[in-house]
Amino acid sequence: MSDPTTPENFTIRSWRNHYNWVMRKHGITKDELGITSHGLRHEWLQEYYKTLTGVDAPIKGSADRADIEVHCEAMKTAIEAVGHSRPEKTGMYMSTHAAMDKLKAPVVGIGDVRRALEETGDKKAAAGKLGISRQRLYRILEAEDKKP
C-alpha cells in the first residue's frame, strides 16, 4: 500500500514510528507540552483560514463570517495545503457554521414543549418562548406521537 506522504525508503509503519520518535525527541507530546502534532495541524489550518478570509474559522465560534465565495475558496485552499483533495475534509479541522449553529441551539425536550404549551396556549408563542422554530416544535411533538 502506497502513501504519498511516506518516503520511498520507509514502509508506512516504519515512517510512522520514525515520525513519532522525532516528536518525542523534541517534546511534542501530550505528556510533555500538552499538545499533539495533529493538534498543531488543526491549529495551523485554523490560522491559515483566518489569513485567507480575515475571520476566525467556524470552530472558533465567532459570529463573524466570511463572504460565502471567499469562505469556499479558503476551505479548498486550506485543505489542499495539508494534502487532502476533498473540501469536505475541512469539517474535521475547522467545522462548519451550520454545525456550530446547531451546537448553540437550545436543547428542548417534550417536557419543555408541554410546559411552554400549557403556559402560552399557543404553538407559535411556545416555540418563541423556547427559542426554537415552530417547525422544530412540531417535530418534537411528532417524535413523541410516534413513540410506542
C-alpha positions as CSV (number, residue, x, y, z in Angstrom):
1,M,0.0,0.0,0.0
2,S,1.5,3.3,-1.1
3,D,1.1,6.6,0.8
4,P,2.2,9.8,-0.9
5,T,3.4,11.2,2.5
6,T,5.8,8.3,3.1
7,P,9.3,8.4,1.8
8,E,10.2,5.6,-0.6
9,N,12.8,4.1,1.7
10,F,10.2,3.6,4.5
11,T,7.1,1.5,5.0
12,I,4.1,3.3,6.3
13,R,4.6,1.7,9.7
14,S,8.3,2.5,9.9
15,W,7.7,6.1,8.8
16,R,5.0,6.5,11.5
17,N,7.4,5.1,14.1
18,H,10.2,7.4,13.0
19,Y,7.8,10.4,13.0
20,N,6.6,9.6,16.5
21,W,10.2,9.2,17.6
22,V,11.1,12.7,16.3
23,M,8.0,14.2,18.0
24,R,9.0,12.6,21.4
25,K,12.7,13.6,20.9
26,H,11.6,17.3,20.7
27,G,9.0,17.0,23.4
28,I,6.0,17.5,21.2
29,T,3.8,15.1,23.2
30,K,0.6,15.3,25.2
31,D,2.5,14.5,28.3
32,E,5.3,17.0,27.9
33,L,3.7,20.0,26.3
34,G,0.0,19.1,26.4
35,I,-0.2,19.1,22.6
36,T,-0.1,16.7,19.8
37,S,1.3,17.1,16.3
38,H,-2.1,16.5,14.9
39,G,-3.5,19.2,17.2
40,L,-0.8,21.6,15.8
41,R,-2.1,20.7,12.3
42,H,-5.6,21.7,13.3
43,E,-4.3,24.9,14.8
44,W,-2.3,25.7,11.7
45,L,-5.3,25.2,9.4
46,Q,-7.5,27.4,11.5
47,E,-4.9,30.2,11.5
48,Y,-4.4,29.7,7.7
49,Y,-8.2,30.0,7.2
50,K,-8.1,33.3,9.2
51,T,-5.2,34.5,7.0
52,L,-7.2,33.7,3.8
53,T,-10.5,35.2,5.0
54,G,-9.8,37.7,7.7
55,V,-12.2,36.0,10.1
56,D,-11.9,33.0,12.5
57,A,-12.6,29.5,11.4
58,P,-16.2,28.4,12.3
59,I,-14.8,26.1,15.1
60,K,-13.7,29.2,16.9
61,G,-17.4,30.1,17.4
62,S,-17.1,33.7,16.1
63,A,-20.3,35.4,14.9
64,D,-18.2,36.9,12.1
65,R,-18.4,35.0,8.8
66,A,-16.5,35.4,5.6
67,D,-18.3,36.1,2.3
68,I,-19.5,32.7,1.0
69,E,-17.3,32.7,-2.1
70,V,-14.2,33.7,0.0
71,H,-15.1,31.0,2.6
72,C,-15.5,28.2,0.0
73,E,-12.2,29.2,-1.7
74,A,-10.4,29.4,1.6
75,M,-11.7,26.0,2.7
76,K,-10.5,24.5,-0.6
77,T,-7.1,26.2,-0.4
78,A,-6.6,25.3,3.2
79,I,-7.4,21.6,2.8
80,E,-5.2,21.2,-0.3
81,A,-2.4,22.8,1.7
82,V,-2.3,19.8,4.0
83,G,-2.6,17.2,1.3
84,H,-6.3,16.5,1.2
85,S,-8.1,16.6,-2.1
86,R,-11.7,16.8,-0.9
87,P,-13.0,20.1,0.6
88,E,-15.4,18.2,2.9
89,K,-12.4,17.1,4.9
90,T,-12.2,20.7,6.2
91,G,-15.1,20.0,8.6
92,M,-12.8,17.8,10.7
93,Y,-10.3,20.6,11.2
94,M,-12.4,23.8,11.1
95,S,-16.1,22.6,11.4
96,T,-18.8,24.4,9.6
97,H,-21.1,27.3,10.5
98,A,-24.1,25.1,10.3
99,A,-22.6,22.6,12.8
100,M,-21.6,25.3,15.2
101,D,-25.0,26.9,15.0
102,K,-26.6,23.5,15.8
103,L,-24.4,23.2,18.9
104,K,-25.6,26.6,20.1
105,A,-29.3,25.7,19.6
106,P,-31.1,25.1,22.9
107,V,-31.8,21.5,23.9
108,V,-35.5,21.2,24.1
109,G,-37.4,18.1,25.0
110,I,-41.0,17.0,25.0
111,G,-41.4,18.1,28.7
112,D,-40.2,21.6,27.8
113,V,-42.6,21.8,24.9
114,R,-45.6,20.6,27.0
115,R,-44.8,23.2,29.8
116,A,-44.5,26.0,27.2
117,L,-47.7,25.0,25.6
118,E,-49.5,25.0,28.9
119,E,-48.1,28.4,29.8
120,T,-48.8,30.0,26.5
121,G,-51.7,28.0,25.0
122,D,-50.3,28.7,21.5
123,K,-47.7,26.8,19.5
124,K,-46.1,29.9,17.9
125,A,-45.8,31.5,21.3
126,A,-44.5,28.3,22.9
127,A,-41.8,28.0,20.2
128,G,-40.8,31.6,20.7
129,K,-40.6,31.1,24.5
130,L,-38.4,28.1,24.0
131,G,-36.1,29.8,21.4
132,I,-36.9,27.3,18.7
133,S,-38.8,27.4,15.4
134,R,-42.4,26.3,15.1
135,Q,-41.2,23.6,12.7
136,R,-38.9,22.2,15.4
137,L,-41.6,22.3,18.0
138,Y,-43.8,20.3,15.6
139,R,-41.0,17.8,15.0
140,I,-40.6,17.3,18.8
141,L,-44.4,16.7,19.1
142,E,-44.4,14.3,16.1
143,A,-41.5,12.3,17.5
144,E,-43.4,11.9,20.8
145,D,-46.5,10.8,18.9
146,K,-44.5,8.1,17.1
147,K,-43.2,6.5,20.3
148,P,-44.9,3.2,21.1
